[in-house]
Amino acid sequence: MKPLIDRREELKALEEWYNKGRVALIFGRRRVGKTRLVLEFIKNKRAVYLLAADSTLEYNLAKFSEELSERFSVPGLRFRDFEELFRFIEGRSDVDIVVIDEFGYLVKAGALPQFQRIVDLILDTKKLVLTGSTISAIESKLLGYRSPLYGRLDLVKKIQPLRFHHLFEWFPGATFDGAIAVYGATGGVPRYLEFFSKCTGDEVEKVMLNPDILPFRDAKLIIEEELPEPHRYFQILEAIAGDRTRLSEISHVTGIEPHKLPYYLGVLRDLGYVYYEKPLLEGKRGIYRVKEPYFAFWFRFIYPFYEEIESGLKTHAETYFRKNFNTYLGQVFEQVAGELVLQKIKHTRAGRWWKGDTEIDLIAIDEETAKAYFIEFKYSSDVDPEADLDRLKKKTALFGWKKDTRKEEYIVVAKSFKRQSSQATTIDQQKLHEIALETLNNEREKY
């Protein structure tokens, strides 16, 4: 098993909670590594780990009874409810922490009112860690104002996928190109990364188009479990992943009436599948984008060919992948490189900007110094920065913020350049790689 990658901040938060709190909630999308994190945390602690099943309360109580009976060598344990189970644990001097993994299944089965009484009346000397993967259930039933556990959670931690720079910790010696390819397909989700033996674009095709392993079908499983009317959401996400990002475009492609779309899009936004982007400092209507690279990749390269691939007919999918994957990676490069470049720029606000047919990949402004950085990305080699700079300057004239008084700096980011520029800062892939490794080292030193 690989060493735990990243999660230094999360482990620190759990240790601090352990010293002063009682109830913690660890949640996040499936496959992100919540169980691994919690198991690492309770290592060398006196803990009971219970994994809930997607079944009835009676089934889970019987399951937990058997596990605790075996764990503590107490034959015939049979708990009638969770309050009785926790009274048993509260009476054990050899237990400090109880972990209930996939607590969302118990919430779904109706156990939540019992846990309010458990926390208020029974838990005294023990700590309770709850984890959950069903985001809709967790956020509505556990974190809402009307939740029986409202105000009783001392730590609430949402676990995110690994960030791009963590791929260089997962795959020591990986190239920047390889990391972009693998990140663009997996979004840094640890469970998917486990299927990769190499950090290369060729490995992406081999892993992601393989119908026999998890990454191929997981998006389908997650959405079908999380959402009612999943076919509607499949249609919408496929449209957005295919660059139909405006409301009218999504409606046209999916056949869903425009007045009904905001409901579905609102659900997808609340659950973190898509986000709404408006041009920087503009109040104009924006566009929708798929938030997580794994879902963006899946709906672009897998979903349209799902049945074919599942039947062993991969030719169309492979042809489409080889023709379009590099174009898709241009968008991934823009996102990743943008985050890395912004680490080196003093700014107060940043984002993409567009007006009509004119678009600037990234603008960062510093309101304190009235300075604007105009940034263009090219996922290409041997780029001529002067040619790009001329086009960029023409576009910046349309950006209205402090137009007559601002200081301007131009940045062109590409895989490599054929020459340097006297008027713009050029950042190539080697420099981006250095920033990523520096970020990783800074994290290690901090935690």
Secondary structure as a PSIPRED ss2 file (coil, helix, strand):
# PSIPRED VFORMAT (PSIPRED V4.0)

   1 M C   1.000  0.000  0.000
   2 K C   1.000  0.000  0.000
   3 P C   1.000  0.000  0.000
   4 L C   1.000  0.000  0.000
   5 I C   1.000  0.000  0.000
   6 D C   1.000  0.000  0.000
   7 R C   1.000  0.000  0.000
   8 R H   0.000  1.000  0.000
   9 E H   0.000  1.000  0.000
  10 E H   0.000  1.000  0.000
  11 L H   0.000  1.000  0.000
  12 K H   0.000  1.000  0.000
  13 A H   0.000  1.000  0.000
  14 L H   0.000  1.000  0.000
  15 E H   0.000  1.000  0.000
  16 E H   0.000  1.000  0.000
  17 W H   0.000  1.000  0.000
  18 Y H   0.000  1.000  0.000
  19 N H   0.000  1.000  0.000
  20 K H   0.000  1.000  0.000
  21 G C   1.000  0.000  0.000
  22 R C   1.000  0.000  0.000
  23 V E   0.000  0.000  1.000
  24 A E   0.000  0.000  1.000
  25 L E   0.000  0.000  1.000
  26 I E   0.000  0.000  1.000
  27 F E   0.000  0.000  1.000
  28 G C   1.000  0.000  0.000
  29 R C   1.000  0.000  0.000
  30 R C   1.000  0.000  0.000
  31 R C   1.000  0.000  0.000
  32 V C   1.000  0.000  0.000
  33 G C   1.000  0.000  0.000
  34 K H   0.000  1.000  0.000
  35 T H   0.000  1.000  0.000
  36 R H   0.000  1.000  0.000
  37 L H   0.000  1.000  0.000
  38 V H   0.000  1.000  0.000
  39 L H   0.000  1.000  0.000
  40 E H   0.000  1.000  0.000
  41 F H   0.000  1.000  0.000
  42 I H   0.000  1.000  0.000
  43 K C   1.000  0.000  0.000
  44 N C   1.000  0.000  0.000
  45 K C   1.000  0.000  0.000
  46 R C   1.000  0.000  0.000
  47 A E   0.000  0.000  1.000
  48 V E   0.000  0.000  1.000
  49 Y E   0.000  0.000  1.000
  50 L E   0.000  0.000  1.000
  51 L E   0.000  0.000  1.000
  52 A C   1.000  0.000  0.000
  53 A C   1.000  0.000  0.000
  54 D C   1.000  0.000  0.000
  55 S C   1.000  0.000  0.000
  56 T C   1.000  0.000  0.000
  57 L H   0.000  1.000  0.000
  58 E H   0.000  1.000  0.000
  59 Y H   0.000  1.000  0.000
  60 N H   0.000  1.000  0.000
  61 L H   0.000  1.000  0.000
  62 A H   0.000  1.000  0.000
  63 K H   0.000  1.000  0.000
  64 F H   0.000  1.000  0.000
  65 S H   0.000  1.000  0.000
  66 E H   0.000  1.000  0.000
  67 E H   0.000  1.000  0.000
  68 L H   0.000  1.000  0.000
  69 S H   0.000  1.000  0.000
  70 E H   0.000  1.000  0.000
  71 R H   0.000  1.000  0.000
  72 F C   1.000  0.000  0.000
  73 S C   1.000  0.000  0.000
  74 V C   1.000  0.000  0.000
  75 P C   1.000  0.000  0.000
  76 G C   1.000  0.000  0.000
  77 L C   1.000  0.000  0.000
  78 R C   1.000  0.000  0.000
  79 F C   1.000  0.000  0.000
  80 R C   1.000  0.000  0.000
  81 D C   1.000  0.000  0.000
  82 F H   0.000  1.000  0.000
  83 E H   0.000  1.000  0.000
  84 E H   0.000  1.000  0.000
  85 L H   0.000  1.000  0.000
  86 F H   0.000  1.000  0.000
  87 R H   0.000  1.000  0.000
  88 F H   0.000  1.000  0.000
  89 I H   0.000  1.000  0.000
  90 E H   0.000  1.000  0.000
  91 G C   1.000  0.000  0.000
  92 R C   1.000  0.000  0.000
  93 S C   1.000  0.000  0.000
  94 D C   1.000  0.000  0.000
  95 V C   1.000  0.000  0.000
  96 D C   1.000  0.000  0.000
  97 I E   0.000  0.000  1.000
  98 V E   0.000  0.000  1.000
  99 V E   0.000  0.000  1.000
 100 I E   0.000  0.000  1.000
 101 D E   0.000  0.000  1.000
 102 E C   1.000  0.000  0.000
 103 F H   0.000  1.000  0.000
 104 G H   0.000  1.000  0.000
 105 Y H   0.000  1.000  0.000
 106 L H   0.000  1.000  0.000
 107 V H   0.000  1.000  0.000
 108 K H   0.000  1.000  0.000
 109 A C   1.000  0.000  0.000
 110 G C   1.000  0.000  0.000
 111 A C   1.000  0.000  0.000
 112 L H   0.000  1.000  0.000
 113 P H   0.000  1.000  0.000
 114 Q H   0.000  1.000  0.000
 115 F H   0.000  1.000  0.000
 116 Q H   0.000  1.000  0.000
 117 R H   0.000  1.000  0.000
 118 I H   0.000  1.000  0.000
 119 V H   0.000  1.000  0.000
 120 D H   0.000  1.000  0.000
 121 L H   0.000  1.000  0.000
 122 I H   0.000  1.000  0.000
 123 L C   1.000  0.000  0.000
 124 D C   1.000  0.000  0.000
 125 T C   1.000  0.000  0.000
 126 K C   1.000  0.000  0.000
 127 K E   0.000  0.000  1.000
 128 L E   0.000  0.000  1.000
 129 V E   0.000  0.000  1.000
 130 L E   0.000  0.000  1.000
 131 T E   0.000  0.000  1.000
 132 G E   0.000  0.000  1.000
 133 S C   1.000  0.000  0.000
 134 T C   1.000  0.000  0.000
 135 I H   0.000  1.000  0.000
 136 S H   0.000  1.000  0.000
 137 A H   0.000  1.000  0.000
 138 I H   0.000  1.000  0.000
 139 E H   0.000  1.000  0.000
 140 S H   0.000  1.000  0.000
 141 K H   0.000  1.000  0.000
 142 L H   0.000  1.000  0.000
 143 L C   1.000  0.000  0.000
 144 G C   1.000  0.000  0.000
 145 Y C   1.000  0.000  0.000
 146 R C   1.000  0.000  0.000
 147 S C   1.000  0.000  0.000
 148 P C   1.000  0.000  0.000
 149 L C   1.000  0.000  0.000
 150 Y C   1.000  0.000  0.000
 151 G C   1.000  0.000  0.000
 152 R C   1.000  0.000  0.000
 153 L C   1.000  0.000  0.000
 154 D C   1.000  0.000  0.000
 155 L E   0.000  0.000  1.000
 156 V E   0.000  0.000  1.000
 157 K E   0.000  0.000  1.000
 158 K E   0.000  0.000  1.000
 159 I C   1.000  0.000  0.000
 160 Q C   1.000  0.000  0.000
 161 P C   1.000  0.000  0.000
 162 L C   1.000  0.000  0.000
 163 R C   1.000  0.000  0.000
 164 F H   0.000  1.000  0.000
 165 H H   0.000  1.000  0.000
 166 H H   0.000  1.000  0.000
 167 L H   0.000  1.000  0.000
 168 F H   0.000  1.000  0.000
 169 E H   0.000  1.000  0.000
 170 W H   0.000  1.000  0.000
 171 F C   1.000  0.000  0.000
 172 P C   1.000  0.000  0.000
 173 G C   1.000  0.000  0.000
 174 A C   1.000  0.000  0.000
 175 T C   1.000  0.000  0.000
 176 F H   0.000  1.000  0.000
 177 D H   0.000  1.000  0.000
 178 G H   0.000  1.000  0.000
 179 A H   0.000  1.000  0.000
 180 I H   0.000  1.000  0.000
 181 A H   0.000  1.000  0.000
 182 V H   0.000  1.000  0.000
 183 Y H   0.000  1.000  0.000
 184 G H   0.000  1.000  0.000
 185 A H   0.000  1.000  0.000
 186 T H   0.000  1.000  0.000
 187 G C   1.000  0.000  0.000
 188 G C   1.000  0.000  0.000
 189 V C   1.000  0.000  0.000
 190 P H   0.000  1.000  0.000
 191 R H   0.000  1.000  0.000
 192 Y H   0.000  1.000  0.000
 193 L H   0.000  1.000  0.000
 194 E C   1.000  0.000  0.000
 195 F C   1.000  0.000  0.000
 196 F C   1.000  0.000  0.000
 197 S C   1.000  0.000  0.000
 198 K C   1.000  0.000  0.000
 199 C C   1.000  0.000  0.000
 200 T C   1.000  0.000  0.000
 201 G H   0.000  1.000  0.000
 202 D H   0.000  1.000  0.000
 203 E H   0.000  1.000  0.000
 204 V H   0.000  1.000  0.000
 205 E H   0.000  1.000  0.000
 206 K H   0.000  1.000  0.000
 207 V H   0.000  1.000  0.000
 208 M H   0.000  1.000  0.000
 209 L C   1.000  0.000  0.000
 210 N C   1.000  0.000  0.000
 211 P C   1.000  0.000  0.000
 212 D C   1.000  0.000  0.000
 213 I C   1.000  0.000  0.000
 214 L H   0.000  1.000  0.000
 215 P H   0.000  1.000  0.000
 216 F H   0.000  1.000  0.000
 217 R H   0.000  1.000  0.000
 218 D H   0.000  1.000  0.000
 219 A H   0.000  1.000  0.000
 220 K H   0.000  1.000  0.000
 221 L H   0.000  1.000  0.000
 222 I H   0.000  1.000  0.000
 223 I H   0.000  1.000  0.000
 224 E H   0.000  1.000  0.000
 225 E H   0.000  1.000  0.000
 226 E H   0.000  1.000  0.000
 227 L C   1.000  0.000  0.000
 228 P C   1.000  0.000  0.000
 229 E C   1.000  0.000  0.000
 230 P H   0.000  1.000  0.000
 231 H H   0.000  1.000  0.000
 232 R H   0.000  1.000  0.000
 233 Y H   0.000  1.000  0.000
 234 F H   0.000  1.000  0.000
 235 Q H   0.000  1.000  0.000
 236 I H   0.000  1.000  0.000
 237 L H   0.000  1.000  0.000
 238 E H   0.000  1.000  0.000
 239 A H   0.000  1.000  0.000
 240 I H   0.000  1.000  0.000
 241 A H   0.000  1.000  0.000
 242 G C   1.000  0.000  0.000
 243 D C   1.000  0.000  0.000
 244 R C   1.000  0.000  0.000
 245 T C   1.000  0.000  0.000
 246 R C   1.000  0.000  0.000
 247 L H   0.000  1.000  0.000
 248 S H   0.000  1.000  0.000
 249 E H   0.000  1.000  0.000
 250 I H   0.000  1.000  0.000
 251 S H   0.000  1.000  0.000
 252 H H   0.000  1.000  0.000
 253 V H   0.000  1.000  0.000
 254 T H   0.000  1.000  0.000
 255 G C   1.000  0.000  0.000
 256 I C   1.000  0.000  0.000
 257 E C   1.000  0.000  0.000
 258 P C   1.000  0.000  0.000
 259 H C   1.000  0.000  0.000
 260 K C   1.000  0.000  0.000
 261 L H   0.000  1.000  0.000
 262 P H   0.000  1.000  0.000
 263 Y H   0.000  1.000  0.000
 264 Y H   0.000  1.000  0.000
 265 L H   0.000  1.000  0.000
 266 G H   0.000  1.000  0.000
 267 V H   0.000  1.000  0.000
 268 L H   0.000  1.000  0.000
 269 R H   0.000  1.000  0.000
 270 D H   0.000  1.000  0.000
 271 L C   1.000  0.000  0.000
 272 G C   1.000  0.000  0.000
 273 Y C   1.000  0.000  0.000
 274 V E   0.000  0.000  1.000
 275 Y E   0.000  0.000  1.000
 276 Y E   0.000  0.000  1.000
 277 E E   0.000  0.000  1.000
 278 K C   1.000  0.000  0.000
 279 P C   1.000  0.000  0.000
 280 L C   1.000  0.000  0.000
 281 L C   1.000  0.000  0.000
 282 E C   1.000  0.000  0.000
 283 G C   1.000  0.000  0.000
 284 K C   1.000  0.000  0.000
 285 R C   1.000  0.000  0.000
 286 G C   1.000  0.000  0.000
 287 I E   0.000  0.000  1.000
 288 Y E   0.000  0.000  1.000
 289 R E   0.000  0.000  1.000
 290 V E   0.000  0.000  1.000
 291 K C   1.000  0.000  0.000
 292 E C   1.000  0.000  0.000
 293 P H   0.000  1.000  0.000
 294 Y H   0.000  1.000  0.000
 295 F H   0.000  1.000  0.000
 296 A H   0.000  1.000  0.000
 297 F H   0.000  1.000  0.000
 298 W H   0.000  1.000  0.000
 299 F H   0.000  1.000  0.000
 300 R H   0.000  1.000  0.000
 301 F H   0.000  1.000  0.000
 302 I H   0.000  1.000  0.000
 303 Y H   0.000  1.000  0.000
 304 P H   0.000  1.000  0.000
 305 F H   0.000  1.000  0.000
 306 Y H   0.000  1.000  0.000
 307 E H   0.000  1.000  0.000
 308 E H   0.000  1.000  0.000
 309 I H   0.000  1.000  0.000
 310 E H   0.000  1.000  0.000
 311 S C   1.000  0.000  0.000
 312 G C   1.000  0.000  0.000
 313 L C   1.000  0.000  0.000
 314 K C   1.000  0.000  0.000
 315 T H   0.000  1.000  0.000
 316 H H   0.000  1.000  0.000
 317 A H   0.000  1.000  0.000
 318 E H   0.000  1.000  0.000
 319 T H   0.000  1.000  0.000
 320 Y H   0.000  1.000  0.000
 321 F H   0.000  1.000  0.000
 322 R H   0.000  1.000  0.000
 323 K H   0.000  1.000  0.000
 324 N H   0.000  1.000  0.000
 325 F H   0.000  1.000  0.000
 326 N H   0.000  1.000  0.000
 327 T H   0.000  1.000  0.000
 328 Y H   0.000  1.000  0.000
 329 L H   0.000  1.000  0.000
 330 G H   0.000  1.000  0.000
 331 Q H   0.000  1.000  0.000
 332 V H   0.000  1.000  0.000
 333 F H   0.000  1.000  0.000
 334 E H   0.000  1.000  0.000
 335 Q H   0.000  1.000  0.000
 336 V H   0.000  1.000  0.000
 337 A H   0.000  1.000  0.000
 338 G H   0.000  1.000  0.000
 339 E H   0.000  1.000  0.000
 340 L H   0.000  1.000  0.000
 341 V H   0.000  1.000  0.000
 342 L H   0.000  1.000  0.000
 343 Q C   1.000  0.000  0.000
 344 K C   1.000  0.000  0.000
 345 I C   1.000  0.000  0.000
 346 K C   1.000  0.000  0.000
 347 H C   1.000  0.000  0.000
 348 T C   1.000  0.000  0.000
 349 R E   0.000  0.000  1.000
 350 A E   0.000  0.000  1.000
 351 G E   0.000  0.000  1.000
 352 R E   0.000  0.000  1.000
 353 W E   0.000  0.000  1.000
 354 W E   0.000  0.000  1.000
 355 K E   0.000  0.000  1.000
 356 G C   1.000  0.000  0.000
 357 D C   1.000  0.000  0.000
 358 T E   0.000  0.000  1.000
 359 E E   0.000  0.000  1.000
 360 I E   0.000  0.000  1.000
 361 D E   0.000  0.000  1.000
 362 L E   0.000  0.000  1.000
 363 I E   0.000  0.000  1.000
 364 A E   0.000  0.000  1.000
 365 I E   0.000  0.000  1.000
 366 D E   0.000  0.000  1.000
 367 E C   1.000  0.000  0.000
 368 E C   1.000  0.000  0.000
 369 T C   1.000  0.000  0.000
 370 A C   1.000  0.000  0.000
 371 K E   0.000  0.000  1.000
 372 A E   0.000  0.000  1.000
 373 Y E   0.000  0.000  1.000
 374 F E   0.000  0.000  1.000
 375 I E   0.000  0.000  1.000
 376 E E   0.000  0.000  1.000
 377 F E   0.000  0.000  1.000
 378 K E   0.000  0.000  1.000
 379 Y C   1.000  0.000  0.000
 380 S C   1.000  0.000  0.000
 381 S C   1.000  0.000  0.000
 382 D C   1.000  0.000  0.000
 383 V E   0.000  0.000  1.000
 384 D C   1.000  0.000  0.000
 385 P H   0.000  1.000  0.000
 386 E H   0.000  1.000  0.000
 387 A H   0.000  1.000  0.000
 388 D H   0.000  1.000  0.000
 389 L H   0.000  1.000  0.000
 390 D H   0.000  1.000  0.000
 391 R H   0.000  1.000  0.000
 392 L H   0.000  1.000  0.000
 393 K H   0.000  1.000  0.000
 394 K H   0.000  1.000  0.000
 395 K H   0.000  1.000  0.000
 396 T H   0.000  1.000  0.000
 397 A C   1.000  0.000  0.000
 398 L C   1.000  0.000  0.000
 399 F C   1.000  0.000  0.000
 400 G C   1.000  0.000  0.000
 401 W C   1.000  0.000  0.000
 402 K C   1.000  0.000  0.000
 403 K C   1.000  0.000  0.000
 404 D C   1.000  0.000  0.000
 405 T C   1.000  0.000  0.000
 406 R C   1.000  0.000  0.000
 407 K E   0.000  0.000  1.000
 408 E E   0.000  0.000  1.000
 409 E E   0.000  0.000  1.000
 410 Y E   0.000  0.000  1.000
 411 I E   0.000  0.000  1.000
 412 V E   0.000  0.000  1.000
 413 V E   0.000  0.000  1.000
 414 A E   0.000  0.000  1.000
 415 K C   1.000  0.000  0.000
 416 S C   1.000  0.000  0.000
 417 F E   0.000  0.000  1.000
 418 K C   1.000  0.000  0.000
 419 R C   1.000  0.000  0.000
 420 Q C   1.000  0.000  0.000
 421 S C   1.000  0.000  0.000
 422 S C   1.000  0.000  0.000
 423 Q C   1.000  0.000  0.000
 424 A C   1.000  0.000  0.000
 425 T E   0.000  0.000  1.000
 426 T E   0.000  0.000  1.000
 427 I E   0.000  0.000  1.000
 428 D C   1.000  0.000  0.000
 429 Q H   0.000  1.000  0.000
 430 Q H   0.000  1.000  0.000
 431 K H   0.000  1.000  0.000
 432 L H   0.000  1.000  0.000
 433 H H   0.000  1.000  0.000
 434 E H   0.000  1.000  0.000
 435 I H   0.000  1.000  0.000
 436 A H   0.000  1.000  0.000
 437 L H   0.000  1.000  0.000
 438 E H   0.000  1.000  0.000
 439 T H   0.000  1.000  0.000
 440 L H   0.000  1.000  0.000
 441 N H   0.000  1.000  0.000
 442 N H   0.000  1.000  0.000
 443 E H   0.000  1.000  0.000
 444 R H   0.000  1.000  0.000
 445 E H   0.000  1.000  0.000
 446 K H   0.000  1.000  0.000
 447 Y C   1.000  0.000  0.000
